[in-house]
Amino acid sequence: MQNRKSEIVIVPLGPDDGSLMTLGACEALRKAERVILRTGRHGAVRLPEFEEISFETLDELYDQAGDFDELCQIVADYLIDQVLQGDLCYAVPDPVSDATVKKLIQSLPDSVSVRLLGGVSLPASVLAAAAPLNRTCPDNVHVYYAMALNNGRVQMEPQIICEINDRILASDVKLWLSDLYDDDTEVIFFENAGAELPEGKVIRLFDLDRQPRYDHRTAVFVPEIDILRRKRASYEDLVKVIAFLRSPDGCPWDRAQTHRPLRRYMIEEACEAADAMGAENSEKIADELGDVLLQVVLNAQVGADHRDFTDRDVTSAITAKMIARHEHVFGSARADTPDAVMDVWEAVKKREYGDQSVYERIMELPESLPTLLKTQKMLKRESQGTGRDLDANAARQQILDALRTEMPLTETSLALCLEALCTMAEVGGMDAESALRERIAYRTEQLKGVPSQDDRLSDSDR
């Protein structure tokens, strides 16, 4: 018969004043052989029920830690050491969100088990108090903790942010929310969300870090705002807008689209984005990338409407590809330089596609690629497939021979020269397509203000 594991029962004390502690929590504390409170500063210790309970606190451990992460580890180690001497209850405001509980669960040895009791959390108290002020009881409310906001991106959804301990943290919360919410967005601020009847007040998001007091009980409720009433939007917002435009109540043009007629727009928008990137105009780049994203989301919605695929298939495919091809990051491969990374990338691609012939790899190149770009990619794949390195000197000699023997050039000789130039670009790590585009842009700029032939004739007539 196996030895019984020692057990820690995590008991919820509820929000700060203890008025919302459950009967189950009280019963567990009364029956416990030993009770340890994370802190004796919780309001529950003033309840009559605690007069019958013998307990100790971990307040003195706070002085032993250099930071909060270290404190959590010290608490976890202490609890594990104590439970090996006998079962115990560990009482915290909210077991699900408590950082010391999370660290304890991560640190448990096989000889110790843990059981969490459910109770009333501070977010539940906030939501109950916010409902009358918000005039609704929202579904799918998300809960965040102010110290952990950097772990995720803000989404447009009803949300509660707890434990806004001080003004600096309030500024961080405001900045995080401002990624999607306007400064004038009305939110509900709770200075003490742990009270029996917490009082919230409606403030502007801009004023979140301008309130008189903050502590671990401070929280804010942020309502969902319709896309038509705000300036900023998320990827999910765009998906919803496109889905609506494709719906019976949406737009006739959007409903009529299929993948084939949308091809031209994908090419046009990609080229415009490439031009903006070449000009290094940040505002223009963001605008043009939005047009490219529109084509991605619109085509994904077309796929979803025909039950072929959805945007989740699109994001899943590219995410899986990024993980697989970054084997040096997510796997066992090593790559310390950009060139080494490319070697890993190509090795993974080779495993993915299997033993393809050079012809098969070249035939995969899109027909709509610009000719110089397609030529350079073809030369690269040919070199990789045959194992023969591209020879820049031979390419240069090919150009010189053509110029010496064929003037004017024939179309065949011109094509050979262009191919040779693409070879030299590939060997030199350059992009022939981008280089020529930049040259065209430079030449165009030089022509500003140059009068036309008709203008010169008019000047001479005068």
MIDO-686878 format. One record per residue (C-alpha): z, y, x negated; residue in one letter. Coordinates in Angstrom, 3 decimals. Each point is the difference from the previous one (the first is absolute). Layout:
% MIDO-686878
[[Z Y X] "A"],
...
//
This chain:
% MIDO-686878
[[0.000 0.000 0.000] "M"],
[[-1.005 3.380 -1.398] "Q"],
[[2.651 2.630 -0.657] "N"],
[[0.133 2.737 2.646] "R"],
[[-1.399 3.346 -1.091] "K"],
[[2.230 3.038 -0.127] "S"],
[[-1.019 2.537 2.653] "E"],
[[-0.099 3.777 0.233] "I"],
[[-0.310 1.363 3.542] "V"],
[[-1.453 3.531 0.088] "I"],
[[1.585 1.935 2.868] "V"],
[[-1.481 3.205 1.495] "P"],
[[2.458 2.881 0.467] "L"],
[[-2.646 2.082 1.763] "G"],
[[-0.519 3.759 -0.359] "P"],
[[2.639 2.024 -1.777] "D"],
[[2.696 0.576 2.629] "D"],
[[0.186 -3.727 0.831] "G"],
[[-0.269 0.519 3.766] "S"],
[[-3.083 -2.213 0.172] "L"],
[[1.443 -2.994 -1.857] "M"],
[[-0.711 -3.123 2.043] "T"],
[[2.526 -2.457 1.424] "L"],
[[-1.599 -2.697 -2.171] "G"],
[[0.642 2.049 -3.119] "A"],
[[3.654 0.582 0.983] "C"],
[[0.493 -3.717 0.670] "E"],
[[-1.550 -0.969 -3.356] "A"],
[[2.291 2.417 -1.838] "L"],
[[3.125 -1.254 1.810] "R"],
[[-0.786 -3.654 -0.784] "K"],
[[-0.995 0.563 -3.619] "A"],
[[2.200 -1.361 -2.789] "E"],
[[-0.856 3.054 -2.065] "R"],
[[-1.679 3.325 0.871] "V"],
[[-1.666 2.316 -2.506] "I"],
[[-1.371 3.381 1.094] "L"],
[[-2.691 1.701 -1.998] "R"],
[[1.966 3.228 0.448] "T"],
[[3.247 0.960 1.661] "G"],
[[-1.486 3.346 0.944] "R"],
[[-1.783 -1.447 3.035] "H"],
[[1.334 1.256 3.340] "G"],
[[0.489 -3.554 1.313] "A"],
[[3.195 -0.406 -2.052] "V"],
[[1.676 2.512 2.354] "R"],
[[-0.633 -2.196 3.062] "L"],
[[2.964 -1.824 1.566] "P"],
[[-1.735 -3.330 -0.685] "E"],
[[0.421 0.516 -3.745] "F"],
[[3.790 0.205 0.315] "E"],
[[-0.027 -3.805 0.304] "E"],
[[-2.409 -0.553 -2.914] "I"],
[[0.971 -0.192 -3.649] "S"],
[[-2.840 1.264 -2.182] "F"],
[[-0.872 1.306 -3.445] "E"],
[[-2.730 2.442 -1.010] "T"],
[[-2.471 0.345 -2.879] "L"],
[[0.469 3.753 -0.392] "D"],
[[1.335 -0.358 -3.539] "E"],
[[-3.231 -1.727 -1.097] "L"],
[[-1.944 3.203 0.621] "Y"],
[[1.516 1.553 -3.142] "D"],
[[-1.175 -2.904 -2.176] "Q"],
[[-3.712 0.506 0.690] "A"],
[[-2.348 2.410 -1.735] "G"],
[[-2.432 0.048 2.941] "D"],
[[-0.475 -1.517 3.436] "F"],
[[-2.051 -2.987 -1.201] "D"],
[[2.741 -0.903 -2.462] "E"],
[[2.605 0.366 2.752] "L"],
[[-1.892 -2.448 2.228] "C"],
[[-0.063 -2.579 -2.803] "Q"],
[[3.722 0.496 -0.744] "I"],
[[0.830 -0.494 3.695] "V"],
[[-2.183 -3.123 0.239] "A"],
[[1.575 -1.536 -3.110] "D"],
[[3.501 0.769 1.252] "Y"],
[[-0.613 -1.506 3.460] "L"],
[[-1.501 -3.176 -1.477] "I"],
[[2.983 -0.365 -2.337] "D"],
[[2.434 0.454 2.906] "Q"],
[[-1.723 -2.337 2.477] "V"],
[[0.158 -2.838 -2.508] "L"],
[[3.777 0.201 0.540] "Q"],
[[-0.348 -0.191 3.791] "G"],
[[-2.145 1.111 2.951] "D"],
[[0.041 3.685 0.863] "L"],
[[-1.412 2.716 2.249] "C"],
[[-1.742 2.974 -1.547] "Y"],
[[-0.155 2.982 2.386] "A"],
[[-2.669 2.729 -0.263] "V"],
[[-1.427 2.508 2.510] "P"],
[[-3.372 -1.797 0.398] "D"],
[[-0.586 -3.371 -1.745] "P"],
[[-3.792 0.180 0.397] "V"],
[[-0.398 3.297 -1.866] "S"],
[[2.950 -0.130 -2.404] "D"],
[[-1.145 0.002 -3.624] "A"],
[[3.037 -1.937 -1.263] "T"],
[[-0.745 -2.768 2.514] "V"],
[[-3.614 -0.168 -1.163] "K"],
[[1.108 -0.325 -3.629] "K"],
[[2.582 -2.629 0.981] "L"],
[[-2.625 -2.143 1.734] "I"],
[[-2.289 0.288 -3.049] "Q"],
[[2.858 -1.047 -2.324] "S"],
[[1.463 -2.933 1.970] "L"],
[[0.555 -3.236 -1.948] "P"],
[[-0.834 -3.304 1.683] "D"],
[[3.700 -0.626 0.652] "S"],
[[0.359 3.049 2.271] "V"],
[[-1.555 0.679 3.421] "S"],
[[-0.120 3.252 1.945] "V"],
[[-0.101 0.703 3.743] "R"],
[[-0.757 3.416 1.527] "L"],
[[1.344 0.993 3.411] "L"],
[[-2.038 2.353 2.176] "G"],
[[1.379 3.266 1.280] "G"],
[[-0.772 3.582 0.961] "V"],
[[-1.758 1.835 -2.806] "S"],
[[-0.117 3.729 -0.691] "L"],
[[-3.762 0.081 0.807] "P"],
[[0.723 -1.532 3.421] "A"],
[[2.581 2.709 0.616] "S"],
[[-2.514 2.669 -1.062] "V"],
[[-2.709 -1.377 2.291] "L"],
[[2.353 -0.078 2.988] "A"],
[[1.026 3.612 -0.590] "A"],
[[-3.588 1.171 -0.703] "A"],
[[-1.525 -1.515 3.156] "A"],
[[1.183 2.740 2.423] "P"],
[[-1.047 2.767 -2.407] "L"],
[[-3.359 -1.654 -0.664] "N"],
[[-0.428 -0.743 3.737] "R"],
[[-1.096 -3.544 -0.740] "T"],
[[1.202 -3.298 -1.435] "C"],
[[-2.731 -0.747 -2.553] "P"],
[[-1.120 -3.519 -0.837] "D"],
[[-0.409 -1.384 -3.526] "N"],
[[2.297 2.513 -1.689] "V"],
[[0.025 -0.393 -3.776] "H"],
[[3.167 0.526 -2.019] "V"],
[[0.003 1.385 -3.534] "Y"],
[[2.764 0.876 -2.421] "Y"],
[[-0.361 3.270 -1.838] "A"],
[[0.645 -1.457 -3.457] "M"],
[[-2.799 -2.573 0.413] "A"],
[[-2.842 2.157 1.367] "L"],
[[-1.947 -0.170 -3.257] "N"],
[[-0.601 -3.691 0.693] "N"],
[[-2.476 0.762 2.808] "G"],
[[-2.439 2.455 1.545] "R"],
[[0.827 1.919 3.136] "V"],
[[-1.752 -1.210 3.139] "Q"],
[[-0.452 1.776 3.321] "M"],
[[2.563 -1.878 2.060] "E"],
[[3.420 0.667 1.557] "P"],
[[2.473 -0.275 -2.853] "Q"],
[[3.620 0.505 -0.942] "I"],
[[0.995 0.978 -3.531] "I"],
[[3.639 -0.648 -0.822] "C"],
[[2.498 0.828 -2.738] "E"],
[[-1.349 3.441 -0.896] "I"],
[[2.945 0.570 -2.305] "N"],
[[-0.675 3.514 -1.273] "D"],
[[-2.369 2.960 0.076] "R"],
[[-2.123 -1.284 -2.899] "I"],
[[-0.561 -3.310 1.791] "L"],
[[-0.809 1.949 3.178] "A"],
[[-2.700 1.864 -1.964] "S"],
[[-1.409 -3.333 -1.199] "D"],
[[-0.090 -1.283 3.591] "V"],
[[-1.739 3.181 1.171] "K"],
[[-2.600 -0.267 -2.756] "L"],
[[-0.615 -3.685 0.814] "W"],
[[-0.483 0.715 3.698] "L"],
[[-2.224 3.006 -0.739] "S"],
[[-2.671 -2.372 -1.258] "D"],
[[-0.876 -0.485 3.698] "L"],
[[2.216 2.272 2.089] "Y"],
[[-0.486 3.764 0.317] "D"],
[[2.827 2.352 -0.992] "D"],
[[0.469 1.074 3.624] "D"],
[[0.490 -3.574 1.260] "T"],
[[3.167 -0.213 2.083] "E"],
[[2.442 -2.667 -1.190] "V"],
[[3.532 -0.850 1.151] "I"],
[[2.663 0.542 -2.665] "F"],
[[3.365 -1.817 0.086] "F"],
[[2.627 1.355 -2.352] "E"],
[[2.373 -2.853 0.900] "N"],
[[-1.936 -2.869 1.526] "A"],
[[3.066 -2.229 -0.378] "G"],
[[2.011 1.781 2.662] "A"],
[[0.831 -1.726 3.284] "E"],
[[-2.276 2.461 1.805] "L"],
[[-2.247 1.407 -2.755] "P"],
[[-1.393 3.429 0.750] "E"],
[[-3.563 0.698 -1.072] "G"],
[[-1.802 3.305 -0.138] "K"],
[[-3.723 0.698 0.046] "V"],
[[-1.205 1.734 -3.176] "I"],
[[-3.317 0.557 -1.753] "R"],
[[-0.846 -2.407 -2.810] "L"],
[[-0.224 3.057 -2.263] "F"],
[[3.739 0.596 0.554] "D"],
[[1.138 -3.562 -0.769] "L"],
[[1.452 1.024 -3.376] "D"],
[[1.543 3.222 1.361] "R"],
[[2.843 -1.493 2.035] "Q"],
[[3.683 0.802 -0.671] "P"],
[[1.264 -3.499 -0.931] "R"],
[[-1.246 -3.443 -1.057] "Y"],
[[1.694 -3.324 -0.773] "D"],
[[-0.564 -3.750 0.340] "H"],
[[0.122 0.353 3.817] "R"],
[[-2.817 2.567 0.163] "T"],
[[-3.240 -1.194 1.588] "A"],
[[-3.188 1.338 1.565] "V"],
[[-2.154 -1.341 2.823] "F"],
[[-3.741 0.724 -0.362] "V"],
[[-2.171 -0.488 3.116] "P"],
[[-3.551 -1.270 0.036] "E"],
[[-2.498 2.890 0.206] "I"],
[[-3.426 -0.427 1.573] "D"],
[[-2.893 0.404 -2.457] "I"],
[[-1.433 2.849 2.090] "L"],
[[3.179 2.005 -0.610] "R"],
[[0.135 -0.161 -3.799] "R"],
[[-2.078 0.878 -3.016] "K"],
[[0.488 -3.036 -2.228] "R"],
[[-0.906 -3.617 0.669] "A"],
[[0.496 -3.467 -1.475] "S"],
[[-2.431 -2.881 -0.441] "Y"],
[[1.421 -1.564 3.175] "E"],
[[-0.678 3.255 1.871] "D"],
[[-3.658 -0.160 -1.038] "L"],
[[-0.241 -3.633 1.142] "V"],
[[1.390 0.967 3.427] "K"],
[[-2.372 2.971 0.341] "V"],
[[-3.065 -2.104 -0.855] "I"],
[[1.119 -2.772 2.364] "A"],
[[0.302 2.568 2.792] "F"],
[[-3.419 1.491 -0.769] "L"],
[[-1.497 -3.504 0.280] "R"],
[[1.803 -0.637 3.307] "S"],
[[-1.508 0.552 3.485] "P"],
[[1.816 3.346 0.191] "D"],
[[-1.236 1.078 -3.412] "G"],
[[-3.326 1.177 -1.422] "C"],
[[-3.441 -1.393 1.036] "P"],
[[-1.396 0.406 -3.532] "W"],
[[2.906 -1.829 -1.651] "D"],
[[-0.177 -2.802 2.584] "R"],
[[-3.714 -0.491 -0.690] "A"],
[[0.369 -0.531 -3.765] "Q"],
[[-0.529 -3.293 -1.817] "T"],
[[0.131 -0.775 -3.714] "H"],
[[-3.745 0.404 -0.620] "R"],
[[-0.459 3.646 1.071] "P"],
[[3.277 0.902 -1.744] "L"],
[[-1.365 -1.128 -3.397] "R"],
[[-1.683 3.353 -0.690] "R"],
[[3.238 1.900 0.656] "Y"],
[[1.963 -2.244 -2.364] "M"],
[[-2.531 0.689 -2.765] "I"],
[[-0.125 3.747 0.706] "E"],
[[3.777 0.394 0.127] "E"],
[[0.512 -2.044 -3.164] "A"],
[[-2.516 2.165 -1.855] "C"],
[[1.641 3.202 1.242] "E"],
[[3.397 -1.303 -1.114] "A"],
[[-1.432 -0.856 -3.416] "A"],
[[-1.378 3.545 -0.312] "D"],
[[3.406 1.472 0.865] "A"],
[[1.666 -2.244 -2.565] "M"],
[[-2.486 1.132 -2.620] "G"],
[[0.790 3.631 0.778] "A"],
[[3.762 -0.779 -0.253] "E"],
[[0.643 2.040 3.144] "N"],
[[3.238 -1.484 1.395] "S"],
[[-0.315 1.489 3.488] "E"],
[[-3.628 -1.107 0.257] "K"],
[[0.826 -3.478 -1.318] "I"],
[[2.684 -0.473 2.666] "A"],
[[-2.408 1.170 2.707] "D"],
[[-2.861 -2.249 -1.127] "E"],
[[2.254 -3.034 -0.500] "L"],
[[1.072 0.530 3.602] "G"],
[[-3.652 -0.311 1.047] "D"],
[[-0.274 -3.256 -1.979] "V"],
[[3.207 -1.291 1.605] "L"],
[[-1.419 0.877 3.401] "L"],
[[-2.922 -2.331 -0.679] "Q"],
[[2.378 -2.772 -1.088] "V"],
[[2.192 0.332 3.103] "V"],
[[-2.936 0.448 2.371] "L"],
[[-1.764 -3.104 -1.320] "N"],
[[3.292 -1.925 0.170] "A"],
[[0.368 1.035 3.647] "Q"],
[[-3.567 -1.127 0.707] "V"],
[[0.956 -3.344 -1.545] "G"],
[[3.164 -0.180 2.120] "A"],
[[-1.897 0.839 3.201] "D"],
[[-2.378 -2.902 -0.684] "H"],
[[2.899 -2.326 -0.957] "R"],
[[-1.469 -0.364 -3.503] "D"],
[[2.718 1.582 -2.149] "F"],
[[2.571 2.818 0.079] "T"],
[[1.274 2.639 -2.389] "D"],
[[2.768 -2.474 -0.927] "R"],
[[-2.666 -2.362 -1.294] "D"],
[[-1.396 2.876 -2.068] "V"],
[[3.359 0.980 -1.508] "T"],
[[1.021 -3.640 -0.466] "S"],
[[-3.189 -0.826 -1.876] "A"],
[[0.200 2.929 -2.409] "I"],
[[3.757 -0.429 -0.552] "T"],
[[-0.454 -3.687 -0.837] "A"],
[[-2.856 0.918 -2.319] "K"],
[[2.078 2.639 -1.816] "M"],
[[2.887 -2.414 -0.504] "I"],
[[-2.259 -2.846 -1.179] "A"],
[[-2.021 2.138 -2.403] "R"],
[[3.063 1.665 -1.510] "H"],
[[1.230 -3.267 -1.403] "E"],
[[1.428 1.929 -2.963] "H"],
[[2.322 1.828 2.435] "V"],
[[0.810 -2.627 2.658] "F"],
[[-0.662 -3.167 -1.996] "G"],
[[0.275 -1.446 -3.494] "S"],
[[-3.002 1.623 -1.694] "A"],
[[0.475 2.631 -2.726] "R"],
[[-1.964 3.225 -0.271] "A"],
[[1.280 3.025 -1.927] "D"],
[[-3.198 2.069 -0.138] "T"],
[[-2.641 1.049 2.541] "P"],
[[-2.567 -2.270 -1.727] "D"],
[[2.374 -2.947 0.205] "A"],
[[0.542 0.740 3.701] "V"],
[[-3.753 -0.178 0.588] "M"],
[[-0.092 -3.399 -1.739] "D"],
[[2.725 -1.278 2.351] "V"],
[[-1.828 1.487 3.003] "W"],
[[-3.268 -1.717 -0.922] "E"],
[[1.736 -3.323 -0.682] "A"],
[[1.611 0.071 3.450] "V"],
[[-3.313 0.912 1.641] "K"],
[[-1.648 -2.922 -1.775] "K"],
[[2.599 -2.379 1.398] "R"],
[[-0.432 1.482 3.485] "E"],
[[-3.784 -0.312 0.073] "Y"],
[[-0.264 -3.288 -1.896] "G"],
[[-2.990 -0.904 -2.153] "D"],
[[-2.602 2.475 1.221] "Q"],
[[-3.308 0.403 -1.768] "S"],
[[-0.967 3.355 -1.480] "V"],
[[-2.606 0.315 2.742] "Y"],
[[2.590 -0.588 2.743] "E"],
[[2.343 2.620 -1.443] "R"],
[[-2.775 2.594 -0.267] "I"],
[[-1.201 -0.724 3.542] "M"],
[[3.484 0.898 1.267] "E"],
[[-0.514 3.628 -1.022] "L"],
[[-0.477 2.184 3.113] "P"],
[[-3.528 1.164 0.717] "E"],
[[1.248 3.488 0.843] "S"],
[[1.528 0.641 -3.431] "L"],
[[-1.577 2.952 -1.867] "P"],
[[-2.625 -1.382 -2.365] "T"],
[[1.597 1.037 -3.302] "L"],
[[3.365 -1.379 1.077] "L"],
[[-1.568 -3.246 1.190] "K"],
[[-1.941 -0.366 -3.254] "T"],
[[3.131 0.460 -2.093] "Q"],
[[1.941 -2.537 2.078] "K"],
[[-2.899 -2.453 -0.229] "M"],
[[-0.070 0.291 -3.801] "L"],
[[3.755 -0.553 -0.187] "K"],
[[-0.110 -3.119 2.179] "R"],
[[-2.957 -1.350 -1.912] "E"],
[[1.878 0.462 -3.274] "S"],
[[3.131 -1.685 1.365] "Q"],
[[-1.958 -2.873 1.487] "G"],
[[-2.123 -0.764 -3.055] "T"],
[[2.609 0.794 -2.625] "G"],
[[-2.409 2.315 -1.809] "R"],
[[1.352 3.436 -0.888] "D"],
[[-2.031 3.048 0.962] "L"],
[[-1.710 1.549 -3.050] "D"],
[[-0.021 3.799 0.007] "A"],
[[-2.102 0.208 -3.169] "N"],
[[-2.678 -2.258 1.467] "A"],
[[-0.018 2.117 3.149] "A"],
[[-0.393 3.181 -2.057] "R"],
[[-2.906 -1.534 -1.917] "Q"],
[[-1.633 -1.006 3.280] "Q"],
[[0.034 3.626 1.106] "I"],
[[-1.399 1.241 -3.321] "L"],
[[-2.809 -2.575 0.061] "D"],
[[-0.981 1.008 3.519] "A"],
[[-0.067 3.678 -0.908] "L"],
[[-2.147 -0.649 -3.091] "R"],
[[-2.561 -2.264 1.602] "T"],
[[-0.311 1.122 3.603] "E"],
[[-0.463 3.671 0.741] "M"],
[[-0.089 0.748 2.790] "P"],
[[2.406 -2.745 1.032] "L"],
[[-1.029 -2.519 2.577] "T"],
[[2.373 -0.869 2.820] "E"],
[[0.732 -3.309 -1.708] "T"],
[[0.888 1.693 -3.293] "S"],
[[2.089 2.593 1.809] "L"],
[[1.961 -2.779 1.740] "A"],
[[0.584 -1.734 -3.349] "L"],
[[1.276 3.265 -1.497] "C"],
[[2.374 0.558 2.934] "L"],
[[1.260 -3.569 -0.287] "E"],
[[0.533 0.495 -3.738] "A"],
[[1.970 3.184 0.680] "L"],
[[2.183 -1.913 2.459] "C"],
[[0.579 -2.635 -2.700] "T"],
[[1.124 2.710 -2.442] "M"],
[[2.277 1.492 2.682] "A"],
[[1.641 -3.376 0.702] "E"],
[[0.593 -0.691 -3.696] "V"],
[[1.448 3.492 -0.415] "G"],
[[2.329 -0.352 2.982] "G"],
[[-1.786 2.748 1.934] "M"],
[[-1.237 0.276 3.581] "D"],
[[-3.704 0.847 0.016] "A"],
[[0.020 0.878 3.707] "E"],
[[2.869 2.482 -0.332] "S"],
[[-1.403 1.454 -3.203] "A"],
[[-3.335 0.784 1.642] "L"],
[[1.709 1.410 3.073] "R"],
[[2.033 2.359 -2.169] "E"],
[[-3.146 1.052 -1.854] "R"],
[[-1.736 0.769 3.301] "I"],
[[3.010 2.036 1.105] "A"],
[[-0.064 1.917 -3.303] "Y"],
[[-3.722 0.693 0.277] "R"],
[[0.406 1.145 3.583] "T"],
[[2.740 2.409 -1.033] "E"],
[[-2.229 1.463 -2.711] "Q"],
[[-2.671 0.771 2.570] "L"],
[[2.272 2.344 1.936] "K"],
[[-1.528 3.459 0.069] "G"],
[[-3.329 -1.080 -1.546] "V"],
[[-2.742 1.738 2.038] "P"],
[[-2.784 -2.043 1.549] "S"],
[[-3.640 0.410 -1.046] "Q"],
[[-0.653 1.989 3.177] "D"],
[[2.855 2.360 -0.855] "D"],
[[-1.432 0.644 -3.483] "R"],
[[-3.424 0.768 1.413] "L"],
[[1.509 2.439 2.472] "S"],
[[1.832 1.754 -2.835] "D"],
[[-3.203 0.392 -2.033] "S"],
[[-1.840 1.404 3.022] "D"],
[[2.600 2.711 0.291] "R"],
//
